[in-house]
Structures are given as C-alpha cells and as structure tokens.
Amino acid sequence: MMSNLAPGQLVRSCQGRDRGQWMIIMKVLDNDYALLCDGKIRKIEKPKKKKLKHISKTNIIFDDLQNKITQNIISNADIRKKIADYCSANTREEC
C-alpha cells in the first residue's frame, strides 16, 4: 500500500487516541504496519505498532535520524528535538 516509507521519516497519526500526533518511523513491518515513536509518550523502548492506512506520510526523511536508527544509537531526545524543530518551523495542519 504505502511501501515507500522509510525509517527516519516523519508521519502523522490519523486514527486512534494519538490522532494528530507527529511521529518518526522506526521500522516498517511487512506491508501493513510500521513501528512509530514520538520520544515522549511512545518511546523507542516501546514503539507504537500502527497500521499504515492510519498514518499520513510526509516527504520528510531526517537523514541523521535514519543513520542513527540503522546503527541503533538513537535516543528519545533526538526524536523529540527533530519533531519540535519541524513543528516550530511549520504550522500547517493536515491529516
């Protein structure tokens, strides 16, 4: 369905209690699910497993986060900072 998703990509939740929340993809599982983190509520120790049809993708992939995810040296603070920087620079609302 949305197989062009990658670790380190910024997405927004469209369904569920976390609707409207910005998250970072940690891993894409098969063709239906992805593991998502926001660094606050959903931390890297326990990522949210979410159906791909319930997220709205962006074309923003943070290369430095992608590298840290693949090397397994990412922290919750890294994720929080990237999302906060993006939200302060952009005030668009979609999803």
WOWOLIN-V736474 format. One record per residue. PHI is phi as a letter, one per 40 degrees, with the letter a starting at -180 (NA if undefined). D_FIRST is the distance of its C-alpha to the first C-alpha in whole Angstrom. Layout:
# WOWOLIN-V736474
{{PHI,D_FIRST} {PHI,D_FIRST}}
This chain:
# WOWOLIN-V736474
{{NA,0} {b,4} {c,6} {c,9} {c,10} {b,13} {d,16} {g,19} {c,16} {c,17} {b,15} {b,17} {c,16} {b,16} {b,17} {g,20} {c,23} {c,22} {d,20} {g,21} {c,21} {c,20} {a,19} {b,19} {c,16} {c,18} {a,16} {c,12} {b,12} {f,10} {b,7} {b,7} {b,10} {b,12} {c,16} {b,17} {b,21} {b,23} {g,26} {b,28} {c,27} {b,24} {c,26} {c,25} {c,27} {a,25} {c,21} {c,19} {c,16} {b,14} {c,11} {c,8} {c,8} {b,12} {b,12} {b,12} {c,12} {b,15} {c,16} {c,19} {b,19} {c,22} {c,23} {c,26} {c,24} {d,22} {c,25} {c,26} {c,23} {c,23} {c,27} {g,27} {b,29} {c,27} {b,29} {c,28} {c,31} {d,29} {c,26} {d,28} {c,30} {c,26} {c,25} {c,29} {c,29} {c,26} {c,27} {c,31} {c,30} {b,27} {b,28} {c,25} {b,23} {b,20} {g,17}}
